[in-house]
């Protein structure tokens, strides 16, 4: 009898904790507005991180990415940690950096295409290759990253803007 009671009590506590964790006193519309403000602030200050969970190589199938791959923009600096699958035309001995590098952003531009979508473009030269980034960010934080390199096949990623405290 006590085992059933303990099981019931555990289930009840788990449901209570889950309900408390998801109820932050905000309505759905207020939460969406808060996310939109965070996305806009990140874009305006050029300080944002996009966590990637899908990749689409040129001529290949979309693949789920199950690691902590990110693109971090901080002012005029970029920290790119993304997987690469595709053909490379010229590489340094040992394979090179791929899409794992830190660099300086050049020719950064942002255009607000619609009320819920922003389009960002910039170039990065990491000393090994020149990368042209095109990023579409939606107000809910969903993002699409297209990377075109001089010496590699193009590749696309999908993910979400994350907000670190």
C-alpha positions in Angstrom: 0.0 0.0 0.0 2.8 2.5 0.8 4.5 1.8 -2.5 1.3 2.9 -4.4 1.0 5.9 -2.2 4.7 6.9 -2.8 4.2 6.4 -6.6 1.1 8.6 -6.6 2.8 11.2 -4.5 5.8 11.3 -6.8 3.6 11.7 -9.9 1.7 14.5 -8.2 4.9 16.3 -7.2 6.2 16.0 -10.8 3.0 17.4 -12.2 3.1 20.3 -9.8 6.8 21.1 -10.5 6.1 21.0 -14.3 3.1 23.3 -13.9 5.1 25.7 -11.8 8.0 25.7 -14.2 5.9 26.6 -17.2 3.6 29.1 -15.5 5.6 32.3 -15.3 2.6 34.6 -15.0 2.7 35.6 -18.6 0.1 34.9 -21.3 1.2 33.3 -24.6 1.0 36.7 -26.3 3.2 38.3 -23.6 5.8 35.5 -23.9 5.8 35.9 -27.7 6.3 39.7 -27.3 9.1 39.1 -24.9 10.9 36.8 -27.3 10.4 39.3 -30.1 12.0 42.0 -28.0 14.9 39.8 -27.1 15.4 38.9 -30.8 15.2 42.6 -31.8 17.6 43.7 -29.1 20.1 41.0 -30.1 20.0 42.1 -33.8 20.2 45.8 -32.9 23.2 45.4 -30.7 24.8 42.7 -32.9 25.1 40.4 -30.0 23.3 37.1 -30.6 23.9 33.4 -30.7 22.1 30.9 -33.0 22.0 27.3 -31.9 21.9 25.0 -34.9 19.9 21.8 -35.0 19.6 21.0 -38.7 22.1 21.2 -41.6 21.5 20.9 -45.4 24.7 20.3 -47.5 24.6 21.4 -51.1 23.1 18.5 -53.1 22.5 16.4 -50.0 19.8 15.5 -47.6 18.9 17.5 -44.5 20.4 16.1 -41.4 19.6 16.6 -37.7 22.6 17.9 -35.8 22.7 16.5 -32.2 25.5 18.5 -30.7 26.0 22.0 -29.4 26.8 23.7 -32.7 26.5 27.5 -32.6 27.1 30.7 -34.5 27.9 33.6 -32.1 28.0 37.2 -33.3 29.5 39.7 -30.9 29.8 43.2 -32.4 32.3 42.8 -35.3 33.5 39.4 -34.1 32.2 36.0 -35.0 32.7 32.6 -33.3 31.6 30.0 -35.7 31.4 26.4 -34.5 29.4 24.5 -37.2 29.7 21.1 -38.9 30.7 20.9 -42.5 29.7 18.3 -45.1 30.5 18.9 -48.7 33.3 19.2 -51.3 36.3 21.4 -50.7 38.3 22.6 -53.7 41.4 23.8 -51.9 42.4 22.9 -48.3 45.5 23.4 -46.3 47.4 20.3 -45.2 45.4 18.4 -42.5 42.0 19.6 -43.6 42.0 23.1 -42.2 39.6 24.8 -39.9 36.4 24.2 -41.8 33.6 26.1 -40.1 35.3 26.1 -36.7 36.9 29.5 -36.4 36.8 33.0 -34.9 37.1 36.0 -37.1 36.3 39.6 -37.9 33.1 40.4 -39.7 33.2 42.7 -42.7 30.4 44.4 -44.7 27.7 43.7 -42.1 24.2 44.7 -43.2 20.8 44.0 -41.9 17.5 44.6 -43.7 14.1 44.3 -42.0 12.1 42.6 -44.8 8.8 42.2 -43.0 7.5 42.9 -39.6 8.5 39.4 -38.5 11.7 38.7 -40.5 15.2 40.2 -40.7 17.9 39.5 -43.3 21.5 39.7 -42.3 24.6 39.5 -44.6 28.3 39.7 -43.9 31.6 38.3 -45.0 34.4 36.7 -42.9 37.9 35.9 -44.1 39.6 33.5 -41.6 42.9 33.4 -43.5 42.0 30.0 -45.0 38.9 30.8 -46.9 36.4 33.6 -47.5 32.8 33.0 -46.2 29.7 34.9 -47.2 26.9 34.5 -44.5 23.2 35.1 -45.2 21.0 34.8 -42.2 17.2 35.1 -41.9 15.9 35.6 -38.4 12.2 35.5 -37.5 10.7 37.2 -34.5 10.2 33.9 -32.7 14.0 33.4 -32.9 13.9 30.7 -35.6 16.9 31.2 -38.0 18.2 30.0 -41.3 21.9 30.4 -42.1 23.3 30.1 -45.6 27.1 30.0 -45.9 28.8 30.3 -49.3 32.6 29.8 -49.3 35.1 30.6 -52.0 36.8 27.2 -51.8 34.0 24.9 -50.5 30.5 23.9 -51.4 27.7 26.0 -49.9 25.8 24.7 -46.9 22.7 25.8 -45.0 21.7 25.5 -41.3 18.5 25.9 -39.4 18.3 26.7 -35.7 17.1 29.1 -33.1 18.4 32.2 -31.5 19.2 31.6 -27.9 19.4 34.1 -25.1 22.1 33.7 -22.4 21.7 35.5 -19.2 
